[in-house]
Amino acid sequence: MITRQSINVRSRPSAGQTPIVAQLPSATVMRVLGVEVGPNDGLLWYRIEADVAGAFIRNGYVRSDTVAEVTPCPSF
């Protein structure tokens, strides 16, 4: 997956009062580890990991409508 714009990474699959753990710049490549439906918003969320300028983000959540699938998958 790749970000369409600069996006927030959350600690849980919800945008409400859920803490932001990181921000990903536009065109950041990430690996999807799982998919969940947000319990409060009913939206589809991806559990991801990404490397941003040497800072490794693991087990964060991004909304599915903020990213795009890329094929072939770029190197992570």
PDB file with SEQRES, HELIX, SHEET and CRYST1 records, atoms N, CA, C and O in Angstrom:
SEQRES   1 A   76  MET ILE THR ARG GLN SER ILE ASN VAL ARG SER ARG PRO          
SEQRES   2 A   76  SER ALA GLY GLN THR PRO ILE VAL ALA GLN LEU PRO SER          
SEQRES   3 A   76  ALA THR VAL MET ARG VAL LEU GLY VAL GLU VAL GLY PRO          
SEQRES   4 A   76  ASN ASP GLY LEU LEU TRP TYR ARG ILE GLU ALA ASP VAL          
SEQRES   5 A   76  ALA GLY ALA PHE ILE ARG ASN GLY TYR VAL ARG SER ASP          
SEQRES   6 A   76  THR VAL ALA GLU VAL THR PRO CYS PRO SER PHE                  
HELIX    1 AA1 SER A   64  THR A   66  5                                   3    
SHEET    1 AA1 2 ILE A   2  THR A   3  0                                        
SHEET    2 AA1 2 VAL A  67  ALA A  68 -1                                        
SHEET    1 AA2 2 ILE A   7  ARG A  10  0                                        
SHEET    2 AA2 2 ILE A  20  LEU A  24 -1                                        
SHEET    1 AA3 3 MET A  30  VAL A  37  0                                        
SHEET    2 AA3 3 LEU A  44  VAL A  52 -1                                        
SHEET    3 AA3 3 ALA A  55  ARG A  63 -1                                        
CRYST1    1.000    1.000    1.000  90.00  90.00  90.00 P 1           1          
ATOM      1  N   MET A   1       0.830  -1.165   0.000  1.00  0.00           N  
ATOM      2  CA  MET A   1       0.000   0.000   0.000  1.00  0.00           C  
ATOM      3  C   MET A   1       0.885   1.241   0.000  1.00  0.00           C  
ATOM      4  O   MET A   1       2.052   1.202   0.388  1.00  0.00           O  
ATOM      5  N   ILE A   2       0.294   2.330  -0.444  1.00  0.00           N  
ATOM      6  CA  ILE A   2       1.005   3.605  -0.475  1.00  0.00           C  
ATOM      7  C   ILE A   2       0.029   4.712  -0.069  1.00  0.00           C  
ATOM      8  O   ILE A   2      -1.153   4.656  -0.406  1.00  0.00           O  
ATOM      9  N   THR A   3       0.526   5.713   0.651  1.00  0.00           N  
ATOM     10  CA  THR A   3      -0.349   6.803   1.077  1.00  0.00           C  
ATOM     11  C   THR A   3      -0.686   7.705  -0.104  1.00  0.00           C  
ATOM     12  O   THR A   3       0.155   7.949  -0.969  1.00  0.00           O  
ATOM     13  N   ARG A   4      -1.927   8.200  -0.135  1.00  0.00           N  
ATOM     14  CA  ARG A   4      -2.360   9.134  -1.183  1.00  0.00           C  
ATOM     15  C   ARG A   4      -2.015  10.574  -0.827  1.00  0.00           C  
ATOM     16  O   ARG A   4      -1.878  11.436  -1.696  1.00  0.00           O  
ATOM     17  N   GLN A   5      -1.878  10.810   0.468  1.00  0.00           N  
ATOM     18  CA  GLN A   5      -1.608  12.145   1.001  1.00  0.00           C  
ATOM     19  C   GLN A   5      -0.921  11.949   2.341  1.00  0.00           C  
ATOM     20  O   GLN A   5      -0.707  10.810   2.757  1.00  0.00           O  
ATOM     21  N   SER A   6      -0.575  13.008   3.016  1.00  0.00           N  
ATOM     22  CA  SER A   6      -0.044  12.895   4.370  1.00  0.00           C  
ATOM     23  C   SER A   6      -1.178  12.411   5.277  1.00  0.00           C  
ATOM     24  O   SER A   6      -2.264  12.990   5.279  1.00  0.00           O  
ATOM     25  N   ILE A   7      -0.921  11.341   6.052  1.00  0.00           N  
ATOM     26  CA  ILE A   7      -1.985  10.767   6.882  1.00  0.00           C  
ATOM     27  C   ILE A   7      -1.492  10.500   8.300  1.00  0.00           C  
ATOM     28  O   ILE A   7      -0.293  10.395   8.557  1.00  0.00           O  
ATOM     29  N   ASN A   8      -2.457  10.395   9.208  1.00  0.00           N  
ATOM     30  CA  ASN A   8      -2.171  10.044  10.596  1.00  0.00           C  
ATOM     31  C   ASN A   8      -2.207   8.539  10.779  1.00  0.00           C  
ATOM     32  O   ASN A   8      -3.020   7.845  10.169  1.00  0.00           O  
ATOM     33  N   VAL A   9      -1.319   8.045  11.620  1.00  0.00           N  
ATOM     34  CA  VAL A   9      -1.323   6.637  12.025  1.00  0.00           C  
ATOM     35  C   VAL A   9      -1.833   6.614  13.459  1.00  0.00           C  
ATOM     36  O   VAL A   9      -1.329   7.343  14.313  1.00  0.00           O  
ATOM     37  N   ARG A  10      -2.823   5.783  13.721  1.00  0.00           N  
ATOM     38  CA  ARG A  10      -3.462   5.719  15.039  1.00  0.00           C  
ATOM     39  C   ARG A  10      -3.045   4.463  15.790  1.00  0.00           C  
ATOM     40  O   ARG A  10      -2.579   3.492  15.192  1.00  0.00           O  
ATOM     41  N   SER A  11      -3.218   4.494  17.106  1.00  0.00           N  
ATOM     42  CA  SER A  11      -2.867   3.336  17.935  1.00  0.00           C  
ATOM     43  C   SER A  11      -3.944   2.255  17.901  1.00  0.00           C  
ATOM     44  O   SER A  11      -3.671   1.095  18.207  1.00  0.00           O  
ATOM     45  N   ARG A  12      -5.172   2.634  17.528  1.00  0.00           N  
ATOM     46  CA  ARG A  12      -6.294   1.691  17.413  1.00  0.00           C  
ATOM     47  C   ARG A  12      -7.102   2.053  16.171  1.00  0.00           C  
ATOM     48  O   ARG A  12      -6.941   3.156  15.647  1.00  0.00           O  
ATOM     49  N   PRO A  13      -7.958   1.169  15.685  1.00  0.00           N  
ATOM     50  CA  PRO A  13      -8.730   1.445  14.473  1.00  0.00           C  
ATOM     51  C   PRO A  13      -9.930   2.360  14.724  1.00  0.00           C  
ATOM     52  O   PRO A  13     -11.081   1.935  14.622  1.00  0.00           O  
ATOM     53  N   SER A  14      -9.648   3.608  15.049  1.00  0.00           N  
ATOM     54  CA  SER A  14     -10.699   4.594  15.303  1.00  0.00           C  
ATOM     55  C   SER A  14     -10.076   5.981  15.264  1.00  0.00           C  
ATOM     56  O   SER A  14      -8.948   6.168  15.719  1.00  0.00           O  
ATOM     57  N   ALA A  15     -10.801   6.952  14.725  1.00  0.00           N  
ATOM     58  CA  ALA A  15     -10.264   8.311  14.633  1.00  0.00           C  
ATOM     59  C   ALA A  15     -10.719   9.206  15.773  1.00  0.00           C  
ATOM     60  O   ALA A  15     -10.157  10.285  15.959  1.00  0.00           O  
ATOM     61  N   GLY A  16     -11.710   8.796  16.534  1.00  0.00           N  
ATOM     62  CA  GLY A  16     -12.281   9.631  17.587  1.00  0.00           C  
ATOM     63  C   GLY A  16     -11.264  10.159  18.575  1.00  0.00           C  
ATOM     64  O   GLY A  16     -10.572  11.136  18.288  1.00  0.00           O  
ATOM     65  N   GLN A  17     -11.163   9.539  19.713  1.00  0.00           N  
ATOM     66  CA  GLN A  17     -10.250   9.958  20.775  1.00  0.00           C  
ATOM     67  C   GLN A  17      -8.970   9.112  20.767  1.00  0.00           C  
ATOM     68  O   GLN A  17      -8.221   9.107  21.743  1.00  0.00           O  
ATOM     69  N   THR A  18      -8.728   8.407  19.674  1.00  0.00           N  
ATOM     70  CA  THR A  18      -7.567   7.523  19.578  1.00  0.00           C  
ATOM     71  C   THR A  18      -6.295   8.329  19.320  1.00  0.00           C  
ATOM     72  O   THR A  18      -6.267   9.160  18.413  1.00  0.00           O  
ATOM     73  N   PRO A  19      -5.251   8.095  20.100  1.00  0.00           N  
ATOM     74  CA  PRO A  19      -4.004   8.854  19.918  1.00  0.00           C  
ATOM     75  C   PRO A  19      -3.372   8.640  18.537  1.00  0.00           C  
ATOM     76  O   PRO A  19      -3.411   7.544  17.977  1.00  0.00           O  
ATOM     77  N   ILE A  20      -2.793   9.714  18.014  1.00  0.00           N  
ATOM     78  CA  ILE A  20      -2.000   9.647  16.786  1.00  0.00           C  
ATOM     79  C   ILE A  20      -0.589   9.248  17.200  1.00  0.00           C  
ATOM     80  O   ILE A  20       0.024   9.911  18.036  1.00  0.00           O  
ATOM     81  N   VAL A  21      -0.069   8.158  16.614  1.00  0.00           N  
ATOM     82  CA  VAL A  21       1.268   7.684  16.980  1.00  0.00           C  
ATOM     83  C   VAL A  21       2.341   8.124  15.983  1.00  0.00           C  
ATOM     84  O   VAL A  21       3.531   8.113  16.296  1.00  0.00           O  
ATOM     85  N   ALA A  22       1.907   8.513  14.779  1.00  0.00           N  
ATOM     86  CA  ALA A  22       2.857   8.964  13.757  1.00  0.00           C  
ATOM     87  C   ALA A  22       2.088   9.619  12.621  1.00  0.00           C  
ATOM     88  O   ALA A  22       0.864   9.513  12.540  1.00  0.00           O  
ATOM     89  N   GLN A  23       2.817  10.294  11.749  1.00  0.00           N  
ATOM     90  CA  GLN A  23       2.258  10.815  10.514  1.00  0.00           C  
ATOM     91  C   GLN A  23       3.107  10.289   9.369  1.00  0.00           C  
ATOM     92  O   GLN A  23       4.336  10.279   9.439  1.00  0.00           O  
ATOM     93  N   LEU A  24       2.430   9.854   8.317  1.00  0.00           N  
ATOM     94  CA  LEU A  24       3.126   9.355   7.136  1.00  0.00           C  
ATOM     95  C   LEU A  24       3.014  10.389   6.024  1.00  0.00           C  
ATOM     96  O   LEU A  24       1.910  10.841   5.720  1.00  0.00           O  
ATOM     97  N   PRO A  25       4.128  10.773   5.412  1.00  0.00           N  
ATOM     98  CA  PRO A  25       4.070  11.699   4.282  1.00  0.00           C  
ATOM     99  C   PRO A  25       3.418  11.046   3.063  1.00  0.00           C  
ATOM    100  O   PRO A  25       3.324   9.821   2.981  1.00  0.00           O  
ATOM    101  N   SER A  26       2.980  11.859   2.140  1.00  0.00           N  
ATOM    102  CA  SER A  26       2.419  11.371   0.884  1.00  0.00           C  
ATOM    103  C   SER A  26       3.417  10.446   0.197  1.00  0.00           C  
ATOM    104  O   SER A  26       4.623  10.687   0.244  1.00  0.00           O  
ATOM    105  N   ALA A  27       2.921   9.398  -0.437  1.00  0.00           N  
ATOM    106  CA  ALA A  27       3.700   8.415  -1.200  1.00  0.00           C  
ATOM    107  C   ALA A  27       4.561   7.503  -0.330  1.00  0.00           C  
ATOM    108  O   ALA A  27       5.534   6.929  -0.820  1.00  0.00           O  
ATOM    109  N   THR A  28       4.220   7.357   0.956  1.00  0.00           N  
ATOM    110  CA  THR A  28       4.927   6.426   1.832  1.00  0.00           C  
ATOM    111  C   THR A  28       4.445   5.003   1.567  1.00  0.00           C  
ATOM    112  O   THR A  28       3.241   4.748   1.543  1.00  0.00           O  
ATOM    113  N   VAL A  29       5.376   4.084   1.369  1.00  0.00           N  
ATOM    114  CA  VAL A  29       5.051   2.671   1.168  1.00  0.00           C  
ATOM    115  C   VAL A  29       4.916   2.011   2.539  1.00  0.00           C  
ATOM    116  O   VAL A  29       5.716   2.260   3.440  1.00  0.00           O  
ATOM    117  N   MET A  30       3.895   1.169   2.682  1.00  0.00           N  
ATOM    118  CA  MET A  30       3.685   0.466   3.949  1.00  0.00           C  
ATOM    119  C   MET A  30       3.286  -0.973   3.679  1.00  0.00           C  
ATOM    120  O   MET A  30       2.831  -1.308   2.586  1.00  0.00           O  
ATOM    121  N   ARG A  31       3.458  -1.811   4.675  1.00  0.00           N  
ATOM    122  CA  ARG A  31       3.055  -3.219   4.604  1.00  0.00           C  
ATOM    123  C   ARG A  31       1.796  -3.386   5.448  1.00  0.00           C  
ATOM    124  O   ARG A  31       1.744  -2.934   6.592  1.00  0.00           O  
ATOM    125  N   VAL A  32       0.782  -4.038   4.879  1.00  0.00           N  
ATOM    126  CA  VAL A  32      -0.462  -4.295   5.610  1.00  0.00           C  
ATOM    127  C   VAL A  32      -0.316  -5.604   6.369  1.00  0.00           C  
ATOM    128  O   VAL A  32       0.000  -6.640   5.786  1.00  0.00           O  
ATOM    129  N   LEU A  33      -0.549  -5.547   7.684  1.00  0.00           N  
ATOM    130  CA  LEU A  33      -0.444  -6.718   8.553  1.00  0.00           C  
ATOM    131  C   LEU A  33      -1.803  -7.330   8.863  1.00  0.00           C  
ATOM    132  O   LEU A  33      -1.892  -8.499   9.237  1.00  0.00           O  
ATOM    133  N   GLY A  34      -2.856  -6.542   8.709  1.00  0.00           N  
ATOM    134  CA  GLY A  34      -4.198  -7.023   9.014  1.00  0.00           C  
ATOM    135  C   GLY A  34      -5.233  -5.987   8.633  1.00  0.00           C  
ATOM    136  O   GLY A  34      -4.903  -4.847   8.305  1.00  0.00           O  
ATOM    137  N   VAL A  35      -6.491  -6.400   8.682  1.00  0.00           N  
ATOM    138  CA  VAL A  35      -7.613  -5.529   8.336  1.00  0.00           C  
ATOM    139  C   VAL A  35      -8.660  -5.653   9.436  1.00  0.00           C  
ATOM    140  O   VAL A  35      -8.965  -6.758   9.886  1.00  0.00           O  
ATOM    141  N   GLU A  36      -9.212  -4.514   9.872  1.00  0.00           N  
ATOM    142  CA  GLU A  36     -10.246  -4.515  10.907  1.00  0.00           C  
ATOM    143  C   GLU A  36     -11.312  -3.482  10.571  1.00  0.00           C  
ATOM    144  O   GLU A  36     -11.044  -2.486   9.898  1.00  0.00           O  
ATOM    145  N   VAL A  37     -12.516  -3.736  11.048  1.00  0.00           N  
ATOM    146  CA  VAL A  37     -13.583  -2.745  10.963  1.00  0.00           C  
ATOM    147  C   VAL A  37     -13.554  -1.955  12.264  1.00  0.00           C  
ATOM    148  O   VAL A  37     -13.550  -2.534  13.351  1.00  0.00           O  
ATOM    149  N   GLY A  38     -13.533  -0.637  12.149  1.00  0.00           N  
ATOM    150  CA  GLY A  38     -13.495   0.215  13.337  1.00  0.00           C  
ATOM    151  C   GLY A  38     -14.742   0.027  14.188  1.00  0.00           C  
ATOM    152  O   GLY A  38     -15.853   0.111  13.665  1.00  0.00           O  
ATOM    153  N   PRO A  39     -14.591  -0.224  15.488  1.00  0.00           N  
ATOM    154  CA  PRO A  39     -15.733  -0.487  16.352  1.00  0.00           C  
ATOM    155  C   PRO A  39     -16.637   0.727  16.550  1.00  0.00           C  
ATOM    156  O   PRO A  39     -17.828   0.567  16.820  1.00  0.00           O  
ATOM    157  N   ASN A  40     -16.096   1.937  16.421  1.00  0.00           N  
ATOM    158  CA  ASN A  40     -16.887   3.144  16.647  1.00  0.00           C  
ATOM    159  C   ASN A  40     -17.389   3.797  15.371  1.00  0.00           C  
ATOM    160  O   ASN A  40     -18.398   4.503  15.389  1.00  0.00           O  
ATOM    161  N   ASP A  41     -16.689   3.564  14.254  1.00  0.00           N  
ATOM    162  CA  ASP A  41     -17.059   4.259  13.021  1.00  0.00           C  
ATOM    163  C   ASP A  41     -17.491   3.327  11.891  1.00  0.00           C  
ATOM    164  O   ASP A  41     -18.019   3.800  10.884  1.00  0.00           O  
ATOM    165  N   GLY A  42     -17.282   2.015  12.029  1.00  0.00           N  
ATOM    166  CA  GLY A  42     -17.676   1.059  10.996  1.00  0.00           C  
ATOM    167  C   GLY A  42     -16.823   1.120   9.741  1.00  0.00           C  
ATOM    168  O   GLY A  42     -17.140   0.466   8.748  1.00  0.00           O  
ATOM    169  N   LEU A  43     -15.745   1.897   9.771  1.00  0.00           N  
ATOM    170  CA  LEU A  43     -14.868   2.026   8.607  1.00  0.00           C  
ATOM    171  C   LEU A  43     -13.828   0.912   8.587  1.00  0.00           C  
ATOM    172  O   LEU A  43     -13.528   0.307   9.617  1.00  0.00           O  
ATOM    173  N   LEU A  44     -13.287   0.653   7.407  1.00  0.00           N  
ATOM    174  CA  LEU A  44     -12.242  -0.353   7.240  1.00  0.00           C  
ATOM    175  C   LEU A  44     -10.892   0.286   7.554  1.00  0.00           C  
ATOM    176  O   LEU A  44     -10.550   1.333   7.005  1.00  0.00           O  
ATOM    177  N   TRP A  45     -10.128  -0.353   8.442  1.00  0.00           N  
ATOM    178  CA  TRP A  45      -8.811   0.122   8.857  1.00  0.00           C  
ATOM    179  C   TRP A  45      -7.773  -0.954   8.572  1.00  0.00           C  
ATOM    180  O   TRP A  45      -8.039  -2.145   8.732  1.00  0.00           O  
ATOM    181  N   TYR A  46      -6.571  -0.519   8.143  1.00  0.00           N  
ATOM    182  CA  TYR A  46      -5.456  -1.432   7.934  1.00  0.00           C  
ATOM    183  C   TYR A  46      -4.477  -1.300   9.098  1.00  0.00           C  
ATOM    184  O   TYR A  46      -4.114  -0.194   9.497  1.00  0.00           O  
ATOM    185  N   ARG A  47      -4.057  -2.443   9.635  1.00  0.00           N  
ATOM    186  CA  ARG A  47      -2.961  -2.465  10.607  1.00  0.00           C  
ATOM    187  C   ARG A  47      -1.687  -2.548   9.779  1.00  0.00           C  
ATOM    188  O   ARG A  47      -1.528  -3.466   8.975  1.00  0.00           O  
ATOM    189  N   ILE A  48      -0.786  -1.603   9.968  1.00  0.00           N  
ATOM    190  CA  ILE A  48       0.363  -1.477   9.060  1.00  0.00           C  
ATOM    191  C   ILE A  48       1.690  -1.390   9.806  1.00  0.00           C  
ATOM    192  O   ILE A  48       1.748  -1.213  11.023  1.00  0.00           O  
ATOM    193  N   GLU A  49       2.750  -1.525   9.013  1.00  0.00           N  
ATOM    194  CA  GLU A  49       4.088  -1.162   9.459  1.00  0.00           C  
ATOM    195  C   GLU A  49       4.730  -0.390   8.317  1.00  0.00           C  
ATOM    196  O   GLU A  49       4.460  -0.647   7.143  1.00  0.00           O  
ATOM    197  N   ALA A  50       5.585   0.560   8.680  1.00  0.00           N  
ATOM    198  CA  ALA A  50       6.235   1.404   7.676  1.00  0.00           C  
ATOM    199  C   ALA A  50       7.553   1.922   8.232  1.00  0.00           C  
ATOM    200  O   ALA A  50       7.740   2.015   9.445  1.00  0.00           O  
ATOM    201  N   ASP A  51       8.457   2.255   7.330  1.00  0.00           N  
ATOM    202  CA  ASP A  51       9.740   2.858   7.701  1.00  0.00           C  
ATOM    203  C   ASP A  51       9.749   4.272   7.136  1.00  0.00           C  
ATOM    204  O   ASP A  51       9.725   4.463   5.920  1.00  0.00           O  
ATOM    205  N   VAL A  52       9.784   5.260   8.023  1.00  0.00           N  
ATOM    206  CA  VAL A  52       9.768   6.660   7.600  1.00  0.00           C  
ATOM    207  C   VAL A  52      11.044   7.329   8.101  1.00  0.00           C  
ATOM    208  O   VAL A  52      11.192   7.605   9.291  1.00  0.00           O  
ATOM    209  N   ALA A  53      11.949   7.582   7.182  1.00  0.00           N  
ATOM    210  CA  ALA A  53      13.217   8.256   7.504  1.00  0.00           C  
ATOM    211  C   ALA A  53      13.939   7.589   8.668  1.00  0.00           C  
ATOM    212  O   ALA A  53      14.462   8.264   9.555  1.00  0.00           O  
ATOM    213  N   GLY A  54      13.964   6.260   8.659  1.00  0.00           N  
ATOM    214  CA  GLY A  54      14.674   5.510   9.685  1.00  0.00           C  
ATOM    215  C   GLY A  54      13.879   5.239  10.946  1.00  0.00           C  
ATOM    216  O   GLY A  54      14.357   4.531  11.833  1.00  0.00           O  
ATOM    217  N   ALA A  55      12.674   5.787  11.045  1.00  0.00           N  
ATOM    218  CA  ALA A  55      11.800   5.521  12.199  1.00  0.00           C  
ATOM    219  C   ALA A  55      10.806   4.441  11.791  1.00  0.00           C  
ATOM    220  O   ALA A  55       9.962   4.664  10.923  1.00  0.00           O  
ATOM    221  N   PHE A  56      10.905   3.275  12.415  1.00  0.00           N  
ATOM    222  CA  PHE A  56      10.059   2.150  12.042  1.00  0.00           C  
ATOM    223  C   PHE A  56       8.756   2.202  12.832  1.00  0.00           C  
ATOM    224  O   PHE A  56       8.767   2.238  14.062  1.00  0.00           O  
ATOM    225  N   ILE A  57       7.645   2.204  12.122  1.00  0.00           N  
ATOM    226  CA  ILE A  57       6.316   2.223  12.731  1.00  0.00           C  
ATOM    227  C   ILE A  57       5.746   0.819  12.609  1.00  0.00           C  
ATOM    228  O   ILE A  57       5.683   0.263  11.513  1.00  0.00           O  
ATOM    229  N   ARG A  58       5.331   0.246  13.731  1.00  0.00           N  
ATOM    230  CA  ARG A  58       4.811  -1.118  13.728  1.00  0.00           C  
ATOM    231  C   ARG A  58       3.454  -1.140  14.428  1.00  0.00           C  
ATOM    232  O   ARG A  58       3.272  -0.527  15.480  1.00  0.00           O  
ATOM    233  N   ASN A  59       2.511  -1.854  13.827  1.00  0.00           N  
ATOM    234  CA  ASN A  59       1.180  -2.048  14.408  1.00  0.00           C  
ATOM    235  C   ASN A  59       0.400  -0.755  14.598  1.00  0.00           C  
ATOM    236  O   ASN A  59      -0.312  -0.600  15.590  1.00  0.00           O  
ATOM    237  N   GLY A  60       0.528   0.170  13.657  1.00  0.00           N  
ATOM    238  CA  GLY A  60      -0.317   1.354  13.637  1.00  0.00           C  
ATOM    239  C   GLY A  60      -1.507   1.102  12.726  1.00  0.00           C  
ATOM    240  O   GLY A  60      -1.529   0.122  11.981  1.00  0.00           O  
ATOM    241  N   TYR A  61      -2.490   1.981  12.784  1.00  0.00           N  
ATOM    242  CA  TYR A  61      -3.702   1.821  11.977  1.00  0.00           C  
ATOM    243  C   TYR A  61      -3.926   3.040  11.094  1.00  0.00           C  
ATOM    244  O   TYR A  61      -3.776   4.180  11.536  1.00  0.00           O  
ATOM    245  N   VAL A  62      -4.293   2.779   9.819  1.00  0.00           N  
ATOM    246  CA  VAL A  62      -4.667   3.835   8.881  1.00  0.00           C  
ATOM    247  C   VAL A  62      -5.991   3.453   8.231  1.00  0.00           C  
ATOM    248  O   VAL A  62      -6.271   2.275   8.009  1.00  0.00           O  
ATOM    249  N   ARG A  63      -6.805   4.474   7.927  1.00  0.00           N  
ATOM    250  CA  ARG A  63      -8.088   4.217   7.262  1.00  0.00           C  
ATOM    251  C   ARG A  63      -7.855   3.786   5.825  1.00  0.00           C  
ATOM    252  O   ARG A  63      -6.951   4.285   5.155  1.00  0.00           O  
ATOM    253  N   SER A  64      -8.674   2.858   5.359  1.00  0.00           N  
ATOM    254  CA  SER A  64      -8.493   2.303   4.013  1.00  0.00           C  
ATOM    255  C   SER A  64      -8.693   3.339   2.912  1.00  0.00           C  
ATOM    256  O   SER A  64      -8.122   3.199   1.830  1.00  0.00           O  
ATOM    257  N   ASP A  65      -9.492   4.377   3.162  1.00  0.00           N  
ATOM    258  CA  ASP A  65      -9.740   5.370   2.116  1.00  0.00           C  
ATOM    259  C   ASP A  65      -8.620   6.410   1.990  1.00  0.00           C  
ATOM    260  O   ASP A  65      -8.725   7.336   1.186  1.00  0.00           O  
ATOM    261  N   THR A  66      -7.556   6.261   2.773  1.00  0.00           N  
ATOM    262  CA  THR A  66      -6.424   7.197   2.699  1.00  0.00           C  
ATOM    263  C   THR A  66      -5.207   6.589   2.009  1.00  0.00           C  
ATOM    264  O   THR A  66      -4.178   7.249   1.862  1.00  0.00           O  
ATOM    265  N   VAL A  67      -5.325   5.330   1.586  1.00  0.00           N  
ATOM    266  CA  VAL A  67      -4.203   4.636   0.950  1.00  0.00           C  
ATOM    267  C   VAL A  67      -4.659   3.984  -0.350  1.00  0.00           C  
ATOM    268  O   VAL A  67      -5.856   3.855  -0.605  1.00  0.00           O  
ATOM    269  N   ALA A  68      -3.702   3.578  -1.161  1.00  0.00           N  
ATOM    270  CA  ALA A  68      -3.996   2.912  -2.428  1.00  0.00           C  
ATOM    271  C   ALA A  68      -3.112   1.680  -2.566  1.00  0.00           C  
ATOM    272  O   ALA A  68      -1.970   1.659  -2.107  1.00  0.00           O  
ATOM    273  N   GLU A  69      -3.664   0.655  -3.210  1.00  0.00           N  
ATOM    274  CA  GLU A  69      -2.888  -0.552  -3.483  1.00  0.00           C  
ATOM    275  C   GLU A  69      -1.957  -0.282  -4.653  1.00  0.00           C  
ATOM    276  O   GLU A  69      -2.331   0.378  -5.622  1.00  0.00           O  
ATOM    277  N   VAL A  70      -0.744  -0.800  -4.549  1.00  0.00           N  
ATOM    278  CA  VAL A  70       0.255  -0.619  -5.594  1.00  0.00           C  
ATOM    279  C   VAL A  70       0.680  -1.990  -6.088  1.00  0.00           C  
ATOM    280  O   VAL A  70       1.035  -2.860  -5.293  1.00  0.00           O  
ATOM    281  N   THR A  71       0.645  -2.186  -7.418  1.00  0.00           N  
ATOM    282  CA  THR A  71       1.131  -3.432  -7.996  1.00  0.00           C  
ATOM    283  C   THR A  71       2.047  -3.098  -9.167  1.00  0.00           C  
ATOM    284  O   THR A  71       1.702  -2.238  -9.979  1.00  0.00           O  
ATOM    285  N   PRO A  72       3.188  -3.740  -9.281  1.00  0.00           N  
ATOM    286  CA  PRO A  72       3.723  -4.667  -8.300  1.00  0.00           C  
ATOM    287  C   PRO A  72       4.091  -3.923  -7.025  1.00  0.00           C  
ATOM    288  O   PRO A  72       4.346  -2.719  -7.036  1.00  0.00           O  
ATOM    289  N   CYS A  73       4.111  -4.652  -5.953  1.00  0.00           N  
ATOM    290  CA  CYS A  73       4.403  -4.067  -4.649  1.00  0.00           C  
ATOM    291  C   CYS A  73       5.851  -3.577  -4.617  1.00  0.00           C  
ATOM    292  O   CYS A  73       6.766  -4.345  -4.915  1.00  0.00           O  
ATOM    293  N   PRO A  74       6.072  -2.302  -4.259  1.00  0.00           N  
ATOM    294  CA  PRO A  74       7.451  -1.806  -4.163  1.00  0.00           C  
ATOM    295  C   PRO A  74       8.183  -2.427  -2.984  1.00  0.00           C  
ATOM    296  O   PRO A  74       7.560  -2.948  -2.060  1.00  0.00           O  
ATOM    297  N   SER A  75       9.491  -2.369  -3.022  1.00  0.00           N  
ATOM    298  CA  SER A  75      10.295  -2.892  -1.912  1.00  0.00           C  
ATOM    299  C   SER A  75      10.011  -2.097  -0.657  1.00  0.00           C  
ATOM    300  O   SER A  75       9.809  -0.884  -0.692  1.00  0.00           O  
ATOM    301  N   PHE A  76      10.000  -2.815   0.449  1.00  0.00           N  
ATOM    302  CA  PHE A  76       9.725  -2.169   1.728  1.00  0.00           C  
ATOM    303  C   PHE A  76      11.021  -1.850   2.412  1.00  0.00           C  
ATOM    304  O   PHE A  76      11.019  -1.299   3.513  1.00  0.00           O  
TER     305      PHE A  76                                                      
END                                                                             
